[in-house]
Amino acid sequence: MFIARKRFLFVIAIALMLCGVATAAPAGTQVSVKNNPYGLPKELFKLWNSLTLEEKVGQMVMVYMAQPGFMIENKFGAVIIMKPHLSDIQQFQRNLKKVSSQAKVPLLVTIDQEGGNVNRAGSIDRKWNKAPGAKEMREMEPDSITSIAADIGNTLHKAGINLNLAPAIDPQANIQGKETFMEHWGRSWGGIENADKVRAFVQGMQQSGITSALKHFPGYDSETNSDFQMAESDATEEKIRENVELFKVIAPDAPVIMMSSVRYTKISDAPAVFEPKIVKMAHDIDDDIVVLTDDLWGTNLRSWISGGDLPEPYPASEFQKVVMAALNAGNDMFMTTYPAKAVDMKNYLVSLAKQDKDYLVRIEKSVARVLKMKFQARLLTRH
């Protein structure tokens, strides 16, 4: 009864915000040496001041890569690449080149390349058909891990990829000592004792021009797969903060953190990606870290917002609640594997920024984080 009531109040709060009275549309912030509220490097002033609100919001959206015309029209800031894109690598590169040539801000071109059971590199070069996963690599020496990661990173970089959703620095066991889903599938790097090995992987990728995103914050310690059902953890806040220590150690080399969809029931009824307290833990590591959602079209997240039922077709108003929950939690970049919904997401965020100055500031802060991350990753030339 208590959990159901919390979910009811959470969704009602979002609905009330959706129905708020629109205020006058605010202008976007112009930055200069004397007015730089988001701490942008001076090299980005000209670019920032040239961006329309739609172009800024586009930087917050990571979408399954669709046809070039669609991508160019919608000015998205990031794409996620999966095996179907890589079935014809030459066509993929042509499409990517076409989109990139029209982009005012270079794209984040993103892939899941953990190795082992989550392995995309083999679709680019068959020598990586059996790329080692985290469970194998954590038994290696750091130098060997760096060498492998740099070699795989070079393969990704040549294909046009620049962001890897790895490593998965999730615990091997939950608070009861049971094997986690991530450990079962060989995806876990384990705990703080393996920090040097995790760093070796991240730095190897970095050597080849690949930025790493640490996942799944604050540490996926459920036994079930959150892609298909609501995964839960009853870890105490103390245990969760212990897991976060590994993220803190590696964060200086990895400017992106990807959120978990697990519900940490000792903290909140909401999935981590929707819980402000947990997202704040990620931003507390470094205020410039870009916090990325998991797929917001995921069945589990939409079901939670809708109270357990998943209406078909899924109403636009319900998906707006999903987007609002992610925004209010403090996420900076929103992922979806459903391209048409990426357009809805972008348009909704634009409308919020136009209606309310507070939302404009909130959105611009996230955009600034994304641009600073791209600049530090040397994706942006001087403007």
C-alpha positions as CSV (number, residue, x, y, z in Angstrom):
1,M,0.0,0.0,0.0
2,F,2.8,2.4,1.0
3,I,4.8,1.8,-2.3
4,A,1.6,2.1,-4.4
5,R,0.8,5.4,-2.7
6,K,4.4,6.7,-3.3
7,R,4.1,5.9,-7.0
8,F,0.7,7.6,-7.2
9,L,2.1,10.7,-5.6
10,F,5.1,10.7,-7.8
11,V,3.1,10.4,-11.0
12,I,0.5,13.0,-9.8
13,A,3.4,15.5,-9.2
14,I,4.6,15.0,-12.7
15,A,1.1,15.4,-14.2
16,L,0.6,18.7,-12.3
17,M,3.8,20.0,-13.8
18,L,2.7,18.9,-17.2
19,C,-0.5,21.0,-16.8
20,G,1.3,24.1,-15.4
21,V,0.4,27.5,-16.8
22,A,2.8,28.6,-19.5
23,T,4.8,31.7,-18.8
24,A,6.4,34.0,-21.3
25,A,8.9,32.3,-23.5
26,P,12.4,33.1,-22.2
27,A,15.4,33.8,-24.5
28,G,18.4,31.5,-24.4
29,T,21.4,32.6,-22.4
30,Q,24.2,34.4,-24.2
31,V,27.6,33.8,-22.7
32,S,30.7,35.9,-22.5
33,V,33.7,36.4,-20.2
34,K,31.4,38.5,-17.9
35,N,28.4,36.2,-18.1
36,N,29.3,32.5,-18.1
37,P,26.9,30.8,-15.7
38,Y,27.6,27.3,-16.9
39,G,31.4,27.5,-16.8
40,L,31.9,27.1,-20.5
41,P,35.5,27.3,-21.8
42,K,36.0,30.5,-23.8
43,E,36.6,28.4,-26.9
44,L,32.9,27.4,-26.9
45,F,31.4,30.9,-26.5
46,K,30.9,31.5,-30.2
47,L,29.4,28.0,-30.7
48,W,27.0,28.3,-27.7
49,N,25.8,31.8,-28.8
50,S,25.1,30.5,-32.3
51,L,22.9,27.6,-31.2
52,T,19.1,27.8,-31.4
53,L,17.1,26.4,-28.5
54,E,16.2,23.4,-30.7
55,E,19.9,22.8,-31.5
56,K,20.7,23.0,-27.8
57,V,18.1,20.5,-26.8
58,G,19.2,18.2,-29.6
59,Q,22.5,17.8,-27.7
60,M,20.6,16.1,-24.9
61,V,19.1,13.3,-27.1
62,M,20.8,10.0,-27.9
63,V,18.9,8.1,-30.5
64,Y,19.1,4.8,-32.4
65,M,20.7,5.9,-35.6
66,A,18.1,6.3,-38.4
67,Q,18.4,7.5,-42.0
68,P,20.7,10.5,-42.6
69,G,17.9,12.8,-43.6
70,F,16.0,12.2,-40.4
71,M,19.1,12.7,-38.3
72,I,20.1,15.9,-40.1
73,E,16.6,17.4,-39.8
74,N,16.3,16.8,-36.1
75,K,19.8,17.9,-35.1
76,F,20.4,15.2,-32.5
77,G,23.6,15.3,-30.5
78,A,24.3,11.6,-30.1
79,V,23.5,8.3,-31.8
80,I,23.6,4.8,-30.6
81,I,25.0,2.1,-32.9
82,M,24.0,-1.6,-32.8
83,K,24.8,-4.7,-34.8
84,P,22.2,-4.0,-37.6
85,H,24.1,-0.7,-38.4
86,L,27.3,-2.7,-38.8
87,S,26.1,-5.3,-41.2
88,D,27.4,-3.1,-44.0
89,I,30.2,-1.1,-42.5
90,Q,30.9,0.9,-45.6
91,Q,27.2,2.0,-45.8
92,F,27.3,2.8,-42.1
93,Q,30.3,5.0,-42.6
94,R,28.8,6.8,-45.6
95,N,25.6,7.5,-43.6
96,L,27.6,8.7,-40.6
97,K,29.8,11.0,-42.9
98,K,26.6,12.5,-44.4
99,V,25.1,13.3,-41.0
100,S,28.4,14.5,-39.6
101,S,29.0,16.9,-42.5
102,Q,25.7,18.7,-41.7
103,A,26.1,18.8,-38.0
104,K,26.9,22.1,-36.3
105,V,28.1,20.2,-33.3
106,P,30.0,16.9,-33.8
107,L,28.0,13.7,-32.9
108,L,28.6,11.4,-30.1
109,V,28.7,8.1,-31.9
110,T,28.0,5.5,-29.2
111,I,28.3,1.7,-28.9
112,D,28.1,-1.0,-26.3
113,Q,31.5,-2.7,-26.4
114,E,32.1,-4.5,-23.1
115,G,33.4,-7.6,-24.7
116,G,32.2,-11.1,-23.8
117,N,28.4,-11.3,-24.1
118,V,28.1,-7.6,-25.1
119,N,30.3,-7.5,-28.1
120,R,29.8,-5.3,-31.2
121,A,33.4,-5.0,-32.3
122,G,33.3,-8.4,-34.0
123,S,30.7,-7.0,-36.5
124,I,33.4,-4.4,-37.5
125,D,36.4,-6.8,-37.5
126,R,36.1,-10.5,-37.2
127,K,39.3,-10.7,-35.1
128,W,37.1,-9.5,-32.2
129,N,34.5,-12.1,-32.5
130,K,35.7,-13.4,-29.1
131,A,36.7,-10.2,-27.5
132,P,37.2,-10.8,-23.7
133,G,34.6,-9.6,-21.3
134,A,35.0,-8.0,-17.9
135,K,35.1,-11.3,-16.0
136,E,38.0,-12.4,-18.2
137,M,39.8,-9.1,-18.2
138,R,39.7,-8.7,-14.4
139,E,42.0,-11.7,-14.2
140,M,44.6,-10.0,-16.4
141,E,47.3,-7.6,-15.5
142,P,46.6,-3.9,-16.1
143,D,49.1,-3.6,-19.0
144,S,47.4,-6.4,-20.9
145,I,44.0,-4.9,-20.3
146,T,45.2,-1.5,-21.6
147,S,46.7,-3.1,-24.7
148,I,43.5,-5.0,-25.5
149,A,41.3,-2.0,-24.9
150,A,43.5,0.2,-27.1
151,D,43.4,-2.3,-29.9
152,I,39.6,-2.7,-29.7
153,G,39.3,1.1,-29.4
154,N,41.3,1.6,-32.5
155,T,38.8,-0.7,-34.4
156,L,35.9,1.3,-33.1
157,H,37.6,4.7,-33.9
158,K,38.3,3.7,-37.5
159,A,34.6,2.9,-37.9
160,G,33.7,6.4,-36.7
161,I,32.7,5.6,-33.1
162,N,33.8,7.8,-30.2
163,L,31.9,6.8,-27.1
164,N,31.7,3.4,-25.5
165,L,29.0,2.5,-23.0
166,A,31.5,0.5,-20.9
167,P,32.9,-0.6,-18.5
168,A,30.1,-2.0,-16.4
169,I,31.5,-1.5,-12.9
170,D,28.8,-3.4,-11.2
171,P,29.1,-5.6,-8.1
172,Q,29.6,-9.3,-8.4
173,A,27.2,-10.1,-5.5
174,N,24.2,-8.3,-4.0
175,I,23.8,-7.5,-0.3
176,Q,22.7,-11.1,0.5
177,G,25.9,-12.4,-1.3
178,K,23.9,-13.8,-4.3
179,E,25.4,-13.5,-7.8
180,T,24.1,-10.5,-9.7
181,F,22.7,-10.5,-13.2
182,M,25.8,-8.7,-14.4
183,E,28.2,-11.2,-12.8
184,H,26.2,-14.2,-14.1
185,W,26.7,-12.9,-17.7
186,G,30.4,-12.1,-17.1
187,R,29.9,-8.3,-17.4
188,S,30.9,-7.2,-13.9
189,W,34.3,-5.7,-13.1
190,G,33.8,-6.3,-9.4
191,G,34.6,-3.9,-6.6
192,I,37.1,-1.3,-5.6
193,E,39.9,-3.9,-5.4
194,N,39.8,-4.0,-9.3
195,A,40.1,-0.2,-9.7
196,D,43.5,-0.3,-11.4
197,K,42.1,-2.9,-13.9
198,V,39.0,-0.8,-14.7
199,R,41.1,2.3,-15.1
200,A,43.4,0.3,-17.5
201,F,40.4,-0.5,-19.7
202,V,39.2,3.1,-19.7
203,Q,42.7,4.5,-20.5
204,G,43.3,1.9,-23.2
205,M,40.1,3.1,-24.9
206,Q,41.1,6.7,-24.4
207,Q,44.5,6.1,-26.1
208,S,42.5,5.3,-29.3
209,G,40.2,8.3,-29.1
210,I,37.3,6.5,-27.4
211,T,35.6,8.1,-24.4
212,S,34.1,5.7,-21.8
213,A,30.8,5.9,-20.0
214,L,30.7,4.2,-16.6
215,K,27.6,2.1,-15.9
216,H,25.2,1.2,-14.3
217,F,25.1,3.8,-11.6
218,P,25.1,3.3,-8.7
219,G,26.0,-0.3,-9.3
220,Y,23.7,-2.9,-10.7
221,D,23.2,-5.4,-7.9
222,S,19.9,-7.1,-8.8
223,E,19.6,-10.7,-9.9
224,T,17.1,-9.9,-12.7
225,N,17.3,-8.2,-16.1
226,S,15.9,-4.6,-16.0
227,D,15.5,-4.6,-19.8
228,F,12.4,-6.8,-19.5
229,Q,11.1,-6.4,-15.9
230,M,11.5,-4.2,-12.9
231,A,14.7,-5.1,-11.2
232,E,15.0,-4.4,-7.5
233,S,17.7,-4.1,-4.9
234,D,17.3,-4.0,-1.2
235,A,20.9,-2.7,-0.6
236,T,21.2,-0.2,2.2
237,E,22.3,3.3,1.4
238,E,25.6,2.6,3.1
239,K,26.2,-0.3,0.7
240,I,25.1,1.7,-2.3
241,R,27.6,4.5,-1.4
242,E,30.3,1.8,-1.0
243,N,29.6,0.8,-4.6
244,V,29.8,4.4,-5.7
245,E,33.4,4.6,-4.5
246,L,34.6,2.8,-7.6
247,F,32.8,5.3,-9.9
248,K,34.5,8.1,-8.0
249,V,38.0,6.6,-8.6
250,I,37.5,6.1,-12.3
251,A,35.5,9.2,-13.1
252,P,38.5,11.5,-13.8
253,D,39.1,9.4,-16.9
254,A,35.4,8.8,-17.8
255,P,33.3,12.0,-18.1
256,V,30.0,10.1,-18.7
257,I,27.9,8.0,-16.2
258,M,25.0,5.9,-17.4
259,M,22.2,5.4,-14.9
260,S,20.8,2.1,-13.8
261,S,17.0,1.3,-14.1
262,V,17.1,-0.8,-10.9
263,R,14.8,0.2,-8.0
264,Y,16.9,0.7,-4.8
265,T,14.0,0.2,-2.4
266,K,15.8,1.4,0.7
267,I,16.1,4.8,-0.9
268,S,13.1,5.2,-3.2
269,D,10.3,3.4,-5.0
270,A,11.4,5.0,-8.2
271,P,14.0,3.4,-10.6
272,A,17.4,5.0,-10.0
273,V,17.2,6.9,-13.3
274,F,14.1,8.7,-12.0
275,E,15.3,9.3,-8.5
276,P,16.8,12.7,-7.9
277,K,18.8,11.6,-4.8
278,I,20.6,8.9,-6.7
279,V,21.2,11.0,-9.8
280,K,22.6,13.7,-7.5
281,M,25.1,11.1,-6.2
282,A,26.5,10.9,-9.7
283,H,26.7,14.7,-10.1
284,D,28.3,15.0,-6.7
285,I,31.3,13.1,-8.0
286,D,31.9,16.0,-10.4
287,D,29.4,18.6,-11.4
288,D,30.6,18.4,-15.0
289,I,29.9,14.7,-15.4
290,V,27.3,14.0,-18.1
291,V,24.6,11.7,-16.7
292,L,23.0,9.5,-19.3
293,T,19.7,7.6,-19.0
294,D,19.2,4.0,-20.1
295,D,16.6,3.6,-22.9
296,L,13.6,5.7,-21.9
297,W,11.4,3.6,-24.2
298,G,12.3,0.6,-22.1
299,T,9.3,-1.5,-21.0
300,N,10.2,-1.4,-17.4
301,L,10.5,2.4,-17.2
302,R,7.2,3.1,-19.1
303,S,5.4,0.4,-17.0
304,W,6.6,2.0,-13.8
305,I,5.4,5.5,-14.8
306,S,2.0,4.0,-15.9
307,G,1.6,2.1,-12.6
308,G,2.3,-1.4,-13.8
309,D,0.1,-1.4,-16.9
310,L,1.5,-0.7,-20.4
311,P,-1.3,0.7,-22.6
312,E,-1.0,0.0,-26.3
313,P,-0.6,2.2,-28.2
314,Y,1.4,4.0,-25.5
315,P,-0.1,7.5,-25.1
316,A,2.1,10.5,-25.9
317,S,1.0,12.0,-22.5
318,E,2.4,9.0,-20.7
319,F,5.8,9.2,-22.5
320,Q,5.9,12.9,-21.6
321,K,5.7,11.8,-17.9
322,V,8.7,9.5,-18.6
323,V,10.7,12.4,-20.0
324,M,9.6,14.7,-17.2
325,A,10.7,12.2,-14.6
326,A,14.1,11.8,-16.2
327,L,14.5,15.6,-16.5
328,N,13.4,16.3,-12.9
329,A,15.7,13.6,-11.6
330,G,18.7,15.6,-13.1
331,N,19.7,13.5,-16.1
332,D,21.6,15.3,-18.8
333,M,21.3,13.1,-21.9
334,F,18.2,11.1,-22.7
335,M,18.5,7.8,-24.7
336,T,15.8,6.1,-26.8
337,T,16.0,3.3,-29.3
338,Y,12.7,4.5,-30.9
339,P,13.7,7.3,-33.3
340,A,10.1,8.7,-33.7
341,K,10.0,9.1,-29.9
342,A,13.3,11.0,-29.9
343,V,11.5,13.7,-31.9
344,D,8.7,13.8,-29.4
345,M,11.2,14.0,-26.6
346,K,13.1,16.8,-28.2
347,N,10.0,18.8,-29.0
348,Y,8.6,18.4,-25.4
349,L,11.9,19.6,-23.9
350,V,11.9,22.6,-26.2
351,S,8.3,23.4,-25.2
352,L,9.3,23.2,-21.5
353,A,12.2,25.6,-22.0
354,K,10.0,28.0,-23.8
355,Q,7.3,28.0,-21.2
356,D,9.4,28.3,-18.1
357,K,12.7,30.0,-17.4
358,D,13.6,27.5,-14.6
359,Y,13.3,24.7,-17.2
360,L,15.4,26.7,-19.6
361,V,18.2,27.0,-17.1
362,R,17.9,23.4,-16.1
363,I,18.1,22.3,-19.7
364,E,20.9,24.7,-20.6
365,K,23.0,23.4,-17.7
366,S,22.7,19.9,-19.1
367,V,23.6,21.1,-22.7
368,A,26.7,22.9,-21.3
369,R,27.8,19.6,-19.6
370,V,27.5,17.8,-22.9
371,L,29.4,20.4,-24.9
372,K,32.2,20.6,-22.3
373,M,32.5,16.8,-22.4
374,K,32.7,16.9,-26.3
375,F,35.3,19.7,-26.0
376,Q,37.4,17.8,-23.5
377,A,37.2,14.7,-25.7
378,R,38.5,16.8,-28.6
379,L,35.4,16.3,-30.7
380,L,35.0,20.1,-31.0
381,T,37.4,22.2,-32.8
382,R,38.0,25.8,-31.6
383,H,35.1,28.2,-32.5
